[in-house]
Amino acid sequence: MAAVLLVHCAAARAEGGPRPPNVVFILADDLGYRELGSYGQEKIRTPNLDALAAEGMRFTRHYSGSPVCAPSRCVLMTGRHPGHAWIRNNRPVRPEGQEPIPASELTLAEVFKNMGYATGAFGKWGLGPVGSSGEPNSQGFDRFFGYNCQAKAHTYYPESLWSDREIFPLENSPPVPGHAGLPDSADPQDPASYDIFKGDDYAPERINLEALRFIQKNRDRPFFLYYPTIIPHVALHVPDGELRPYLDLGWEDPPFTRQNGGYTPHFTPRAAYAAMISLMDKYVGRVLLQLKILGLEHNTIVIFTSDNGTTHLRQEVDYDFFNSVGELRGLKGQMYEGGIRVPLIVRWPGRVASGSVSDVVCGFEDWIPTLIELTGSGAAVPDHLDGVSLAGILTGRTADLTRPFLYREFQGYGGQQAVWLGPWKGVRKNIIRRNTPDPLTVELYRLDTDPGETDDLAAAFPEIRDRIVEIMKSEHTPSALFPMSPLD
């Protein structure tokens, strides 16, 4: 595979062929389905992402790889759905990092590197610590800057980040923890009590500047920029200057004091969460402006999505106030739509129709075959991948996909499976949780008439339920790292 891709790309350049398009893939962290203006958000300002949607295609049925971080990113990077993927749950390793993907895995970055692209990742990795087989510099990225470990990314004011395989110190003295409470002597009604959770060196700012430098450095060659920002994952850390516009709106905004655990407190949590998403939008805007200034806008595919749905920590993120998942059911960690259906925007001027919308069912495993086709590599998609190409949808050649089903499983939160089959969706939950009366019970919903998954039709349509059960059985392969008895 590697040789085929590289030879083709080199031959095209030697013959004076057109330069392949750059790809910028931006991944938000815990952004809900309805938290952008282009997806119906009314309280949070996201002008750059809304403009991106107006200039490209917006998808209404795009599914992340999993309802939590690491397994979702594994599906994106390797093109295998969670029944075949190496990582199927969050699994930390000491002293810092997550369970690594093995060297044998073909990643999206390796696909681009083999095609002769410059490759860079800026943000949060979560697929293997530095020194392991899964570190980004061993999985196809020429350049990495950010957080290797997703647990370290719970603070926006850490003591350091990673620059490739070296520690990059930040100017936070002391660093702000991601999990800490107010001192016993602090007055929770005094905004000054929360100043201890503010730092000087905001990590996402550093990460954004490094991403811009990568574009500048590689302006004269094809590049793949993977930008997995940590925003808007809690803790609620945002510079005061970004917070201020939301303090004047008259919102009733009771402090989050962390009395029952969670991340660090904030005096105005609603304003902070909105400001974080708007700041993410600003960072996206900088990337888009850089492409325009350098004359790369029309030869760059820009993709924006999220790794899963809105967090379930309501005291910190008031998802009801923001209508974060709209009519959908569920939140982060759940296989219901709100936990795994995410925004997707794709812009490629002149190739993807402006203001277009697609309702095809698609997911993270589709990006390797899609980008192989869109970049014109001429390479065959590896047989072991589970995705299908969206290139025909994006370029207007077709309005639908040849996809028999979409499959998801997740070992966490009690163990879950889901299958999308035409208008139908089957869900299993509490598969591995003790004392579950029937862990293999399947709920059945018809999403075209019931997007909120309120009416379980399993008893009324046993033949559809049984077909979904067969898919759940056939698509699950046992994993020694992430066992799911009684499925295994």
N, C-alpha and C positions, 0 to 999 in steps of 0.2 A: 504493500500500500504506500509506504513512505517513498519508495523509489519512483513509483508511477507518478505520484503527485509532484515530486520535485522535478523530474525530467520534463513533465508537461509544462510546468510553469517556466522553467529555464528555456525551453524551446520557444515558447511564445515570446519571451523577451528578446531572444536572439533573432527572431524573425520580424522584430519590430511590431509585434502585436500590441493591442491595447493593454494598458496597465490594468491589472485586476482591481476590483473595488476594495477599498479599506472597509473594515468592519469595526464598529464601536458597539459593544454589548454592555448595557448598563443594567445592573441588577440591584433593585431596592431591597431592603431588609424589613420584612414584616409589614409591607404596605398593603392596605386593604383594597378590595375590588372597587369600592366607591370613594376612594380618598384622593382622586384627581378630579379637577374640574371637568375634563373631557369624559369622565365616567359618572358624572352627576354630583360631585362634591360641591356644596354651596358655602362652606365656611372657610376652607383652606385655599389659599391662593397658589396656583401652580401655572403661571402664564407660559413658561417656556415649554413645559410638557404638553400643555393644551395646544400650543402652536405646533408642536411636533405632531400631535394627532391630526390637526387640521391639514398638515402638509403630507401626511402619509396614511397608513392603514391602521385602524383600531380594531382589535379582536375582542369579541365578547365571550368566547368560550375557550380561553387558554388556561391550561392547568400546570401549576408548578410540579416539580418532581416528587414532592412530599409536603406534608403540612408543617414540617420543621426544617431547620437550616441545613445541616450536613448532608442528609440523604437527598434533599432537593438539589443541592449543588452537584452531588455525585451523578444524578440523572442528567443534568445539564452538561457536565463535562464529559461523560462517557457514552451518552446516547442509549443507555440501557434503562428500561423501566425498573421500578423498585423490586419486582419479583426476580430480576436477574442481576441487579446492581450489587456492587461490593458493599457499599455503605447503605444501611437500611434504618438507621436510627442515629441520634447523637450519641457519641461514645468517646468521652475524653481519655486522653493518655497523659501520663506524667513525664516531665514536670509541666509541660505546656503543649497543647495541641489536641487534635482529634485523631481517631483511628485513620491510618493512612490508606489510601488506595494503592494497590501494588504497581510495580514498575511495568507489569504486563498490560495494564489498562491503556487503551488508546484514548487520549483526551482531545477535546476540541482544540486546545492550544497546540498539541502535537500535529493535528491535521493542518493547521495554518503554518506552523513552522516547517513542515515537510513541503508545503507549497512555496516556500521561500519568503514568507511574510516575517516581518518583525513582530514579536509577540510581547505584550506587557499586561500585567494584572496589578490593579491598584484598588485596595480596599481590604476586604475580609476573605480569607481563604477557607480554612476549616476542613481540609481534606488530607492532612498529614503534617506533622511538625517538621521544623527545620532539621535536616539530617536524616529524614526518613525517605522511603520511596515515594511518598505522597507530596513532598514539598513542591511548591509551584515551579521552582527552577529545575526540578527533575521531571516535571510533567509537561514540558513544552514551552514554558515562559522564559524568554530572554531576560525579562526585567520584572521584579516584584517589589512592591512597596506597600506596606500596610500592616494589618494584623494577621498573623498566621493562625492564631487561636481564637475561636469565636467567643470563648469565655472571657478572654482578655478584652474583647471588643465590647464588653458591657459598660465600659467607661469611655468617654470621649476625650478625657484628659489623662491618658496613661503616662507612665514614666518613659516609655519608648515604643517604637514600632520596629518592623523589620525592613531593611533595605537589602533585597536579595537574601543572602545568608548572614548578614551582619546586623547587629543591633544598632538602631538609629535613635539616640536619646532625644527626648523632647524636653522643653523648658517648663515643666510642671513641678514646682517645689512647694509642697509635696504633690504627688499625683493624686487625683480624685478617685476614690474607689467606686466601683459600679454598684456595690451593695454595702450600704452603711446607713445608720439612722442619725437622727438629731441627738445631740448630747442631752442628758437628763435635765441640765440647767437651762436649755434653750426654750424660748417662747415660740411655739408653733405658729402664732399669729403675727409674729414680727418677721417681715421679709428678710431682714438682715441675718436671721438665724440660718438661712439657706445659703449664705455666701460661701460656706465651707465646701460646697459642692460645685464651685466655679473654679476653673483653672485658667491658665494663661495661654497655653499652646494647644489649640483645638485640632485634634488629629485629622478630622475630615478636611480641614483647610489644607494641611500638609499633603494629604493624599490627592486632593484635587489639583494642586500645583504640580505634583509629580506626573499626574496623568497628562496635563497640558504640556509639560516638558517632553514627554514621550511622543506626543503628536508632532511637536516642533522638530524634534531630533529625527523623526522618521518620515518627514513630509515628502521626501523624494523617492520613497519605496512603499510597496503595499504593507499595511500594518493591521494587526488585530489587537484592539484595545478592549480588554475585559475590565469593567469598572464595577465591582461589587461593593457599593457603598454600604456603610453600616447604618445609615439613616433609613427609616425612623425607629429602629430597634431601641427599646429602653435600655439604659437609664435616660431620663429626661435631662439631657445636657445640651444647652444651646447658648451661644453668646448673647449678652444682654441687648446688643444692638439689633439682633435679628428678632428678639422677643418683643421689643417695644411696639411695633405696629399692631400686635394682637392684644396689647394691654389697654388700648383705647376703644375697644369695641363694646364694652359694657357687658361682657359675658359674666354670668355668675360662675365663679371658678374657685371652689374650695380647695385649700392646700392638700397635697398628698404628703402625709406625715410618716408613712411607713410603720404604722402601728402593728400591722399584721404581716410584716415582711415585705419582700419585693426588692426593687432597686432603690436608688437614692431619692430622698424627698425632693419635692419642688413646691414652691409657694403658689404658682399658677400653672398647674399641670395641663389644662386645656390649651392655654396660650402657648406653652412650651411645645406641646406635640404639634400644633399647627405650624409654629415657627420652624420646627425641625424639618417638616415636609417642604415648607417654602424655601428653606435653605438648601435642601437637596435639589429643588427645582432650579435654584440659582446656580448651583454647581453644574447641573446639566446644561444650563444656558451658557456657561463659560465654555464648555466643551463644544457646543454647537457654534458659538461665535468664533472659536479658534479654527474650526474647520472652514468656516466662511472666509475668515481673514486670509487663510493660507490657500484659498482656492480649491479646497478639497471637498466642499459640500456636496457637489453633484456626483462625485465618485466615491461616496462613503455611504454604506448601509448603516443606519443607526437603529438599534433595537433597545427598547426599554421594557422591563417587566419586573416582577417581584418574586422572591424566593418562597413565599407562602402568604397566608392571609394575616389579618390584624391580630395582635396579641390578645389573649384572654384576660389580661391583667387590667380589669376595668377601672380600678382606683387610679391607675397611672394613665391609662389611655381610655377615655370615655367614648367607647365605640358607639354607644347609643346617641350621644350628643352629636357626634360627627356623622352618624349614619354610615359607618365605615364599610359595612358589607351590604348595605341597602336591604333588598328583599331576600337576600340569601340567608341560609341557616348555617350556623357554625362559625368557629374562629380558629386561630392557629392551633395546631395539634389535632384537628378533627378532619375526617374525610368528608364531612358535609361541605357544600359548595363554598361557604364563607371561609373555610380553612385552606382551600387549595385552588379555587378559581381566582386568577390574578389578572391585573391589567397587562395588556401587550400592545405596544405601539411600534410600528416599523416605518421608517422613512428612507426612501431612496429616490431622490428627485429624478423625474423623467422615466422611472421604471415602475414605481409603486404609485398608484393613482392617489392624488390628494383627496382628503376627506372621505376615503373609502372605509367601509366597515365589513368585517367578515364574522359570521357566526359558526364557522367550522370548529369542530372539537379538535384541539391540538394541544401539545404539551412539550415539556423540556427535552424529551428524547428526540424531538423532531429537528433540533437545531443543527446537528452535525450534517445530516443529509441535505437539509435546506441550504446551508451555507456552502457545502461542496458544489451544489448545483448553481447557486446564484453567482459564485465567484468564477464559474466557468473552468474549473480545474480539469474536467474531462475524466476524473477518477471515478471508479466504481465505489459505491457506498459499501463498506464492510458488511458482510452477511450477518454478523453477530449483533448488529444494532437493532433496536426495536422501533425506531422512529420512521416517519415518512416525510418526504420533502414538501414544504409549504411554498416552494418557488412558483408553482403554477397559480396558486391563490394570490400570492403577492404581486405577480406581474400581470394578472388578469387573464391568463390563458384558460383557467378553469375556475368554477365557482364552488367546487366541492373536492373532498379528499377521498381516496380509496382507503378507508380505515375500517376494518371490521369491528374494532373495539379499542378502548383506552383502558389500561389497567394500572391500579395503584395498590400498594400495600405499605404498611408502616408498623414496625414492631412496637413503637412507643404508645403511651396513653392507653394501655390495655390491649393493644394489638388490633389492627384494622385492615380491611380490604375494601376496595371500591372498583366497580366496572361501569363504564359508560358504553351503552349499546344502543345506537340510534338515539331515539328520544328518551330511552330508559337509563336508569342508574340503579345499581345495586350496591348496598352498603352493609358491611359486617363490622361490628365493634365489640370490644371486650373479649376478643378471641382468646387471649392468654391470661386474662384476669381471673384470679381465684374466685370460686363460688358463683361463676356465671352459669345460670341454669342450662342454657343451650348456646354455647359459644359460636356455633356455626349458623345461627339464625341470620337470614338475609332480609333486609328491608328493601323495598322496591318503590321507586319514585319515577314519575313521568315528568321530566324537567321542562318540556315545552309548555305544559299547562300548569305545572306546580314547581316553579323554580325555588321556592322556599322549602321544599321537601317536607311538606306537612301531612301528606296523605299516603300512608304506606299501603301499596297495592299488591303486596306479595301474595296474599291469599286469593285475590281476584284473578291474578295472571300467573298461575303456577308454572306454565311452560316457559315463560320469559325468565322467571326466577330461576328455574332449573338450568336454563342456558347460561345464565350468569354464574351460577354455582360451578358449572363445568369450566368456564373461563378462569374463575378463581383458582380452581384446582390445577389447571394446565399451566397457568402462567407463574405460579409460585414454585421456585426452586429452593430447596432447603439451604440455609446458611448457618455454618457453625458459629459465626460471630453473632448472628442475630436470630436465634431460634424462635420459631413460632408454633409450639405445640398447641393444639392438636393438628396443625396443618402439615407438619413435617413428616 
